[in-house]
Amino acid sequence: MQKRKKRYIIIIIILVCIIFYMINSMKYNFLQEDVIFFQFLNSKNQSRGISNTKKEIVEEIKKEETTVNTKTIFFHVQYKNTKMKAINLTDTVDNETLVYEKIAPGTSGGFEILLNANQNMSYKIEFESKNEKPNNLQFYTKEGGKRYSTLEELGENLTGEILENEEEIVPIYWEWKYETNQEQNKQDTLEAKKMREYHFLIYVQGC
């Protein structure tokens, strides 16, 4: 009888500890969300001089996240200033070719770099790969145009002009061709097993 009481007491203590831990974890998560929200709110108000409601700020957060993670990447270009954004190529895959939420042989896609400026100026776009890319993944700027084996190579001559308060759209397309020849097919199969994503940076400079 005494042993059974001790066993019950131990079980109760364990349950109390588990409940206490879960309550603290939930409080921590709520605090973290509030900290992130108010940091964002403060930065927005300082830069724009406005006071927004929580609902409006949340909508702005969603909007900015969508801008980075969809097929349209926006840059406000400034003279002698360089802007940078990080992109995951998986977010630009055409849904019709998507395979298990990853880039793979046979997939293709594209994205648009949308530019605007407060004055007439020239711009230059450059890229920087953050991890290895499949060998047979190619990039191009228009249908039937020259294809490039790397984004860095494509960006060597990616320049243009922006008119004051006008928008300039620079389309970038990509394709991972498959079944080109037996040797490349083997290479594609090996790379498809080890590469799920391709990350890169886009730099836009006003000049």
N, C-alpha and C positions, 0 to 999 in steps of 0.2 A: 504493500500500500504506500509506504514511504517512497519507494523508488518511482512509483507511478506519479506521485505528486511532483517529485523533482523533474521528471520527464516533462510534465505539463508546464511547469514553470520555465524550463529551458525553451520549450516551443513558443510560449508566450513572449519571452524575451526576444527571441529571433524574429517573430512576427512584428513586434514593436519596432525593432531596429530597421526592418525592411520598410515599414510604413514611414518611419522618420526619414529614411534615405530618399524615398520617392517624393515626399513632400518638399524636401530641400532641393531636389533636382528640378522639380516643377517651378519652384520659386526662382531658381537660378536662370532657367530658360526664359521666364517672363522678364526678369531683370535685363538679360542680355538683349532681348528684343527691344525693350524700352530704350536701352543705351544706344543701340544702333539707330533707332528711330529719331531720338532727340539729337544725336550727332548730325544726322542728315538734315533735320529741321533747322538746326542752328547754322549749318553751312549754307543752306538755301537762303535763309533770311539775311545772312550777312552779305551774300553775293548779290541778291536782288532787292534787298531792302523792303521785303514784304512779310506779311504774317498770314500763313496758311493754316487751314484746319488739318487735323490728322488725316482725314479722308483724302484731301487734296494732295498731301505729301505722299501718301501711299500710292496714289495714282501716278504721281511723278516718278516714284521709284520703279513701278512696273513699266512705265513708258521708257525710262532710260535703260533698263535691263533689256527690254525688247529691242531697242536700237542697236545694242551690241550683239545680241544673239539671234538676229534674223538676217534676211538676205539684203537688207539695206543698212549700210553703216554710214552714219552722218558725221561730218567734220565741219566745224566752223573754222575757216582758214584765216590766219592772221599773218601780217607781213613780218618776215624774219622770225617766225615762230614755228616750232615743230610740234604736231599733235600725234599721239600714239594710241592705238587700241589693239587689244588682244582678241584673236578670233580662233574658234575651233571649226575646222572645215566641215565637220559632221553636221553643224548647224545650217550649212548651206546646201546639203544634198537634196536633189529633187526627190520628192516622196515616192515617185513611181520607180526609182532605182534603188531606194534605201533597202539595205540588207542588215537585219538584226541591229538596227540603231548604230551602224558604223560604216565607215568608208570601206569599200571592197572592190575587187575587180568587177567591172561592168557598171559601177556607179558613176554619176555625173552630177553637176550642179553649177551654181554660180551665185554671185552676189554683186550688189551695186555699191560703189563708193559715191555718196552724195555730198557735194561740196557747196558751200556758199561763203561769201565774204562781204564786208562792209565797204570795200573799195576794189577798184580794178587791180588785179595782180596776177602773177604767174604762180603756178603750183608745181610741185614735184611729189610723186608718190613712190615710196620704197617699201620693201617687205623684208622681214627677217624670220626665218624658220626657227622654231623652238624645239623641234624634234625631227627625227628622220622621216623623210617622205618616200612613198613608193616610187620606184624608178620609172614606171610607166605612167605615172600621173602627170598629165600635161595641162598647161594653162594657155588661154588665149583671150583676146579682147573683143573679137567679132567673129561671126560665122564665116568660115572659109579663110580666115586670116592666119597669120603666122602662129605656130604653136611653140610654147617654151617649156623646157623641161623643169624649170624652177621658177618660183615667184620672184626671186632675186633677179634672175635674168630678164623676166618680163618688166620689172620695175626700172631697168637701166634707162629706158627711154620713155617712161610714163610721165609726161609733162603736158601742161596745157595752160589755158587762160580762163580766169573767172571774171565776169563782169560784176560791177557793184550791185549788191542786193539781188543777184540772179543765182540760179542753181546750175551746177555742172554735174552731170551724172557720168561716172566712169564704170562701165560694166566689166566684170571679170568672170570668165567661164572656166570650168575645169572638167576633165574627163579622165577616168582610169579605164583605158581600153583593155579588152580581154580577148583571148584567142587570136592574137596577131601571128604568133609562130610558136613552135613547140618549146623552144628555149625560154622565151619570154613568159609563156604560160607557167612553166615551172617556177620562175622568179616571182610571178604574181601570186602563185599559191603559197609560197614560203612567206612572202611579205604580208599576205592577208591573215596569216595565222598570228603574226606578232604585232601587227599594227592595227589598232582599232580607231585611232584618232590622229589628226595632224593639226598641230597648233602653230600659229604664226602671228607676227605683229605687223600692223600697217602703220607706216609713218607718212604724214602729209605735212609738207613744208611750204609756207608762203614765201614768195621771193619777188 
